[in-house]
């Protein structure tokens, strides 16, 4: 089986040609000659027994086989690149993997992280921000910040902070659709839904009395992350529900307007770690720093 696998060089040349649109640009990106890239793609086609590109009006276009192969190969190359970079940055005993939602990382962790790195320059931090993998526990992290009730079997959880949700929309939309008398009135607006496992909009609608089947039938666009929801809301595409910490500055600037009262969330953010986390060492030091940061929030 191993003898039938293509070389990573040929896969890189193929993928880069797809992503740049032609062999010449792919060669520039890969620091190779055009003929070398073409040769690698030809060898790949011979191995597969399929043409991956065809020329249409002097331009290279993917064949149906090429399109299917790229869709399968691209994620593998990305995973290989990520694994390689992680190992390059790895320093035994001084490397911490923290699982954290991207919105919480950008709005809460990163603004104050310099105080930790200044005092611990020998400790490197890698942020794992894939929400689905984090909540499904598909990735190995030294520490993870999760939203929930604080009950994760086999894990130790320290409370970090509670959370409040707020419905927001642009001033133009508020002028058009009006204020909210109750949470369910948000249905009067064009809607932007949060599709994460811990959905902010789902929580809002459940508090408004909607069942899961009713929530699924609501019209509107569906986006996976808080940054995407925020950008869509700022563009006036609809009203959405976001954590207060993530949108407070936009409300203060007047870019968005709060619709109704804040909605306190049951549960909160917890710092989760294995029960056998060493009492000393880099992960323990970072854990103490995180708890102190949350206490001073």
C-alpha positions as CSV (number, residue, x, y, z in Angstrom):
1,X,0.0,0.0,0.0
2,X,2.8,2.4,0.9
3,X,4.3,2.1,-2.6
4,X,1.0,3.4,-4.1
5,X,1.0,6.6,-2.1
6,X,2.0,9.9,-3.9
7,X,4.9,12.0,-2.6
8,X,4.1,15.0,-0.5
9,X,6.0,17.1,-3.1
10,X,3.5,16.1,-5.9
11,X,0.5,16.7,-3.6
12,X,1.9,20.2,-2.7
13,X,2.5,21.0,-6.3
14,X,-1.1,19.9,-7.2
15,X,-2.8,21.7,-4.3
16,X,-0.8,24.9,-4.8
17,X,-1.6,24.9,-8.6
18,X,-5.3,24.6,-7.7
19,X,-5.1,27.4,-5.0
20,X,-3.1,29.9,-7.1
21,X,-4.9,29.1,-10.4
22,X,-1.8,28.2,-12.5
23,X,1.5,26.4,-12.5
24,X,3.6,29.5,-12.7
25,X,2.3,31.1,-9.5
26,X,2.5,27.7,-7.8
27,X,6.1,27.4,-8.7
28,X,6.8,30.9,-7.3
29,X,5.1,30.0,-4.0
30,X,7.0,26.7,-3.7
31,X,10.3,28.1,-4.9
32,X,10.5,25.6,-7.7
33,X,10.7,25.9,-11.5
34,X,7.6,25.7,-13.6
35,X,8.8,22.6,-15.2
36,X,9.4,20.9,-11.8
37,X,5.8,21.6,-10.8
38,X,4.4,20.4,-14.1
39,X,6.5,17.2,-13.8
40,X,5.2,16.5,-10.3
41,X,1.6,16.9,-11.4
42,X,2.2,14.7,-14.4
43,X,3.7,12.0,-12.1
44,X,0.7,12.3,-9.8
45,X,-1.7,11.9,-12.8
46,X,0.2,8.8,-13.9
47,X,-0.1,7.3,-10.5
48,X,-3.8,8.0,-10.3
49,X,-4.5,7.1,-13.9
50,X,-6.6,10.2,-14.1
51,X,-6.2,13.7,-15.6
52,X,-6.4,16.3,-12.9
53,X,-6.4,19.4,-15.1
54,X,-7.5,20.2,-18.6
55,X,-6.7,23.3,-20.7
56,X,-9.7,25.4,-21.6
57,X,-8.9,28.6,-23.6
58,X,-5.3,28.6,-22.5
59,X,-6.4,28.2,-18.8
60,X,-6.0,25.3,-16.6
61,X,-9.2,23.9,-15.1
62,X,-9.8,21.0,-12.7
63,X,-11.4,17.9,-14.1
64,X,-14.1,16.3,-12.1
65,X,-11.6,13.8,-10.8
66,X,-9.2,16.7,-10.0
67,X,-11.9,18.5,-8.1
68,X,-12.8,15.5,-6.0
69,X,-9.2,14.7,-5.3
70,X,-8.4,18.2,-4.2
71,X,-11.3,18.2,-1.8
72,X,-9.9,15.0,-0.2
73,X,-6.3,15.9,-0.2
74,X,-6.4,19.6,0.9
75,X,-7.5,18.8,4.5
76,X,-4.8,16.2,4.8
77,X,-2.1,18.6,3.7
78,X,-3.4,21.2,6.2
79,X,-3.3,18.7,9.0
80,X,0.2,17.7,8.1
81,X,1.3,21.3,8.0
82,X,-0.3,21.9,11.4
83,X,1.3,18.8,13.0
84,X,4.7,19.8,11.6
85,X,4.4,23.4,12.9
86,X,3.3,22.1,16.4
87,X,6.3,19.9,16.6
88,X,8.7,22.6,15.4
89,X,7.4,24.8,18.2
90,X,7.3,22.1,20.8
91,X,9.7,22.5,23.8
92,X,9.5,19.5,26.3
93,X,8.2,20.7,29.6
94,X,7.6,24.2,28.5
95,X,4.7,23.8,26.1
96,X,1.1,24.3,27.1
97,X,-1.9,23.5,25.0
98,X,-5.0,25.5,26.0
99,X,-8.4,24.8,24.5
100,X,-10.5,28.0,24.3
101,X,-13.3,29.4,22.2
102,X,-11.9,31.9,19.7
103,X,-14.1,34.8,20.8
104,X,-13.1,34.3,24.5
105,X,-9.4,34.1,23.4
106,X,-9.5,37.3,21.4
107,X,-11.7,39.4,23.8
108,X,-10.5,38.2,27.2
109,X,-7.3,36.1,27.1
110,X,-5.1,37.8,24.6
111,X,-5.4,41.4,25.9
112,X,-3.8,40.4,29.2
113,X,-1.6,37.5,28.1
114,X,1.5,39.6,27.9
115,X,1.6,39.8,31.7
116,X,2.1,36.0,31.8
117,X,4.6,35.8,28.9
118,X,6.7,38.6,30.4
119,X,7.1,36.7,33.7
120,X,7.4,33.2,32.1
121,X,9.3,33.7,28.8
122,X,10.3,30.1,28.7
123,X,6.8,28.8,28.5
124,X,5.1,28.6,25.1
125,X,1.4,28.5,24.6
126,X,-0.6,26.9,21.8
127,X,-4.3,27.8,21.5
128,X,-6.7,25.1,20.3
129,X,-9.8,27.0,19.1
130,X,-11.9,24.4,17.2
131,X,-15.1,24.7,19.1
132,X,-16.6,21.4,17.9
133,X,-13.5,19.4,18.8
134,X,-13.2,21.1,22.2
135,X,-16.7,20.3,23.3
136,X,-16.6,16.8,21.9
137,X,-13.3,16.3,23.6
138,X,-11.6,15.2,20.4
139,X,-8.3,17.0,21.1
140,X,-5.8,16.6,23.9
141,X,-5.2,19.8,25.9
142,X,-3.4,20.5,29.1
143,X,-6.1,23.0,30.1
144,X,-9.4,23.8,28.5
145,X,-11.9,26.6,29.1
146,X,-15.4,25.3,28.6
147,X,-18.9,26.7,29.1
148,X,-21.3,24.5,31.0
149,X,-22.4,23.4,34.5
150,X,-19.0,22.5,35.7
151,X,-19.6,18.8,35.6
152,X,-17.2,16.9,33.3
153,X,-16.6,13.2,34.4
154,X,-13.0,12.5,35.3
155,X,-12.0,16.2,35.1
156,X,-11.4,18.9,37.7
157,X,-13.2,22.2,36.9
158,X,-12.6,25.6,38.4
159,X,-15.1,28.3,37.9
160,X,-13.7,31.3,36.0
161,X,-16.6,33.6,35.2
162,X,-20.3,33.7,34.5
163,X,-21.8,35.1,31.3
164,X,-24.7,37.2,30.1
165,X,-26.1,37.2,26.6
166,X,-27.4,40.3,24.8
167,X,-29.5,40.7,21.6
168,X,-28.0,43.3,19.3
169,X,-28.7,45.0,16.0
170,X,-27.5,48.1,14.1
171,X,-29.2,51.4,14.8
172,X,-30.8,51.3,11.3
173,X,-32.4,48.0,12.0
174,X,-33.6,49.1,15.5
175,X,-35.2,52.2,13.8
176,X,-37.0,49.9,11.4
177,X,-38.1,47.0,13.6
178,X,-38.4,48.7,17.0
179,X,-37.6,47.7,20.6
180,X,-38.3,44.4,22.4
181,X,-41.0,44.1,25.0
182,X,-40.0,40.4,25.6
183,X,-37.3,38.1,24.3
184,X,-39.6,36.4,21.8
185,X,-40.1,39.8,20.0
186,X,-36.7,39.3,18.4
187,X,-38.5,37.2,15.8
188,X,-39.7,40.5,14.3
189,X,-36.1,41.0,13.1
190,X,-34.2,39.3,10.3
191,X,-32.2,36.8,12.3
192,X,-28.6,35.6,12.5
193,X,-28.3,32.2,14.3
194,X,-25.3,30.8,16.2
195,X,-24.7,27.1,15.2
196,X,-22.0,26.2,17.8
197,X,-22.6,23.4,20.3
198,X,-23.1,26.0,23.0
199,X,-25.4,28.2,20.9
200,X,-26.0,31.7,22.2
201,X,-29.1,32.2,20.0
202,X,-30.3,28.7,20.9
203,X,-30.1,29.7,24.6
204,X,-32.0,32.9,24.0
205,X,-34.8,31.1,22.2
206,X,-35.1,28.4,24.8
207,X,-35.4,31.1,27.4
208,X,-38.2,32.6,25.3
209,X,-40.1,29.4,25.4
210,X,-39.3,27.9,22.0
211,X,-38.8,24.1,21.6
212,X,-35.9,22.8,19.7
213,X,-38.0,22.0,16.7
214,X,-39.4,25.5,16.6
215,X,-35.9,27.0,16.8
216,X,-34.8,24.8,13.9
217,X,-37.6,26.3,11.8
218,X,-36.7,29.9,12.4
219,X,-35.6,31.8,9.3
220,X,-32.3,33.5,9.0
221,X,-28.7,33.0,8.3
222,X,-26.7,30.5,10.4
223,X,-23.1,31.2,11.3
224,X,-20.7,29.1,13.4
225,X,-18.6,31.6,15.4
226,X,-19.1,34.8,17.4
227,X,-16.7,36.8,15.2
228,X,-18.7,35.9,12.1
229,X,-22.0,36.7,13.9
230,X,-20.5,40.1,15.0
231,X,-19.4,41.0,11.5
232,X,-22.8,40.0,10.0
233,X,-24.6,42.1,12.6
234,X,-22.3,45.1,12.0
235,X,-23.2,44.8,8.3
236,X,-26.9,45.1,9.2
237,X,-27.7,41.6,8.0
238,X,-29.9,40.9,11.0
239,X,-30.2,40.8,14.8
240,X,-28.3,38.2,16.8
241,X,-27.4,37.2,20.4
242,X,-23.8,37.5,21.6
243,X,-22.0,37.4,25.0
244,X,-21.8,40.7,26.8
245,X,-18.0,40.6,27.1
246,X,-17.7,40.1,23.4
247,X,-19.9,43.0,22.3
248,X,-19.6,45.6,25.1
249,X,-17.2,47.8,23.2
250,X,-19.4,47.9,20.1
251,X,-22.4,48.9,22.2
252,X,-20.3,51.6,23.9
253,X,-19.3,53.0,20.5
254,X,-22.8,52.9,19.2
255,X,-22.1,50.5,16.3
256,X,-24.8,48.2,17.8
257,X,-27.7,48.7,20.1
258,X,-28.8,46.4,22.8
259,X,-32.3,44.9,22.4
260,X,-34.0,44.3,25.7
261,X,-32.4,43.2,28.9
262,X,-29.3,41.0,29.2
263,X,-30.0,37.3,29.7
264,X,-28.0,35.7,32.5
265,X,-26.8,32.3,31.5
266,X,-27.1,29.2,33.7
267,X,-23.6,27.8,34.3
268,X,-20.5,29.7,33.2
269,X,-17.0,29.3,31.9
270,X,-14.8,26.7,33.8
271,X,-11.1,25.9,33.6
272,X,-11.0,22.1,33.0
273,X,-8.0,19.9,33.5
274,X,-7.3,16.2,34.1
275,X,-7.5,15.1,37.7
276,X,-3.8,14.1,37.6
277,X,-2.6,17.5,36.4
278,X,0.8,18.0,38.2
279,X,0.7,20.4,41.1
280,X,3.8,22.1,39.8
281,X,5.1,22.9,36.4
282,X,4.2,25.1,33.4
283,X,0.5,24.0,33.2
284,X,0.0,24.5,36.9
285,X,1.6,28.0,36.7
286,X,-0.6,29.0,33.8
287,X,-3.7,27.6,35.6
288,X,-3.0,29.8,38.7
289,X,-2.5,32.8,36.4
290,X,-5.8,32.2,34.6
291,X,-7.7,31.9,37.9
292,X,-6.1,35.1,39.1
293,X,-7.1,36.9,35.9
294,X,-10.7,35.7,36.2
295,X,-10.8,36.8,39.9
296,X,-9.7,40.3,38.9
297,X,-12.2,40.6,36.0
